């Protein structure tokens, strides 16, 4: 994290004064705040598990609606007048039907018409949707490819992507470092494969869909400190997916972490209530306001 870059949010967390080596942006490089709606783990089609019996269910699965979730996300994006949406993976569940995908495409079309770009990485369930086993399901990866072709989704990669024509650049590593067009290839990867493209003054955001040591300790798949140690890009914030619940089921403090060098790491939780921790809790998405002085967060129930 660069000197002077901090995180502050509505839960009252203190500003983070720790920093990576390097200098902050100059006044001339700063710009207006950028507002991003941070979404993760929508698992579109999750409610199909009641019929397909293809994964873990929750007792309230009968009230889960992928279409309602996507509509609510669009409503929040429009109401908050965000500049962009970032999705950190598991857009789809591993079994998803055509009706659900048609409805999702319609909501993405609305965002496109409103000139709100949607940036994404993909997760392991997105990978699994390429070869569904249920006859009522379709190839989800082909659908994702179509959304990219139509300009409704923009996939983040190890090269910087400018977010909504702002100073913010976003990078992404999909689950197992396998992007949309490469689904079906081997899932083994290592830090040695990661070579981020040259950075601009930033701020620079890294998006991951992997379990991390900050959340799972030694059971985490990615040690972000180790990843940073071999990175030539200085990241100001990390957005993760995959975990499905706050750490230790702590809804106040279990979504935000800090790397060894002080870089803030955020998870917004699943956008649907797919985990037992959410039995009596709302799922939510997180509004990020990114400026020269840091990132502020605000939750919105879905």
Secondary structure, DSSP 4 states (H G I P E B T S, - for coil): --TT-EEEETT-PPP-----SS-PPPGGG--S-EEEEEE----BTGGGHHHH--S---TTGGG--HHHHHHHHHHHHHHTT-SEEEE-S--B-SS--HHHHHHHHHHHHHHHHTT-EEEE---HHHHHGGG--STT---HHHHHHHHHHTTS-EE--SS-EESTTSS-EEEEE-GGG--GGGTTS-----GGG--PPPP-SS-EEEEE-S-BHHHHGGG-SB-HHHHHHT-SS--SEEEE----S-GGG-TTTTTEEE-TT--EEEE---SS--SGGGTTS--EEEEEEEETTEEEEEEEE-
